[in-house]
Amino acid sequence: MDRQGTPLVEMRDISIAFGGIKAVDHVSIDLYPGEVVGLLGHNGAGKSTLIKCLSGAYQADAGEIYVNGARVDIRNPRDARALNIETIYQTLALADNLDAASNLFLGRELVTAFGMVDDSAMEAETRKIMGRLNPNFRKFKDPVSALSGGQRQSVAIARAVYFNARILIMDEPTAALGPHETRMVAELIQELKRQGLGIFLIEHDIHAVMDLCDRAVVMKNGQRVGTVNVGEVTDDDILGMIIMGKKPAQAY
């Protein structure tokens, strides 16, 4: 893909420490429109901590964050959302007893002129956004507890996209899904790319990164080992980066 122009996100020289231990040590990454960048590494490598500085869950001790070329100060998740940054956690943060529309608008319900919750309008908007993302979705009346893993991911993604996300952080979106559900999520991600969103994918599964990502960033002990174009490396190259901290020739 073409990476000319201004990145959606640049995180420059980010550092953060907890109790004197550097969880992230001078790490820089970027993300362009229509791109998926995977972040890999063992537990404790620093990938989740780094990305939480972008989502507003943590504040970096040092470094700078740029969104669309402008330096920004992200102090909390509200600041991140105001910059069209949305996070989809592995738990998906869905209310199991509510249907898709109620989950999509949870906390941001549409209301009538009389101040009543407008269920019809919310369902119509949900059908519209699902038509863009997952035309095969049909279970609009069912509680999300009755949906499959891939369908639940659809609801969580639709919620983010409806509220104008341009930068999406996804935490292991295919974990514990079967092959069919994994394909469904892969198709959703491809559709988001076509719409120009940029996605950071936090992953442990090398195969998922090879299938879903354009680039991969590998971290180890709080530092960036390297960044590679997924189409130019093998699974073993990335595995060597994770385990040995060894960069293949194509890393930059």
Secondary structure as UniProt FT lines:
FT   STRAND          9..18
FT   TURN            19..20
FT   STRAND          21..31
FT   TURN            33..34
FT   STRAND          36..40
FT   TURN            43..44
FT   HELIX           47..55
FT   STRAND          62..67
FT   TURN            68..69
FT   STRAND          70..72
FT   HELIX           77..82
FT   TURN            83..84
FT   STRAND          85..88
FT   TURN            90..93
FT   TURN            96..97
FT   HELIX           100..104
FT   TURN            105..107
FT   TURN            113..114
FT   HELIX           119..133
FT   TURN            135..136
FT   HELIX           144..146
FT   HELIX           149..162
FT   TURN            163..164
FT   STRAND          167..171
FT   TURN            173..176
FT   HELIX           179..194
FT   TURN            195..196
FT   STRAND          198..202
FT   HELIX           206..212
FT   STRAND          215..220
FT   TURN            221..222
FT   STRAND          223..229
FT   HELIX           230..232
FT   HELIX           235..244
FT   TURN            249..250
//
